[in-house]
Amino acid sequence: MEKSFEDALKELEGLVKELESGNVELDSAIDKYTEAMKLAKYCSEKLNTATDKVNKILTESKELENFEVSE
């Protein structure tokens, strides 16, 4: 099952706090850093996907098209 953005972000924040505490052994810190980078990438991809979806609208013909604001 895929993690929600919120769950991934909460996990990432926890890892960052652990790493910032300085009370993590080197091997564990490397593992936590690696996991944190994976979570950061996952969150970034989720945000990009959400942004792309928000920037598109359904047309009357039920097709997605880019949404642009005209001034």
C-alpha positions, 0 to 999 in steps of 0.5 A: 500500500502506498503511503499518504503524503501526510504519513510520509511527511510525518515520518520524514520530520521524525527522522530529521529530528532524530538526526538533528539530536546528534544522539544517533550512531554513525551506521544508524545515522546513515540508514536514517539519512538514506530513508529520509532522502527517499521520503523527501523524494517521495513527498516532492513527487507527490506534491508535483503530481498534485500541482499538475492535477490542480493546474488542469481542468476538465473540459466539456468534452471530459478531457483534461486541459491546462488551466491558465488564468487570463488577466 
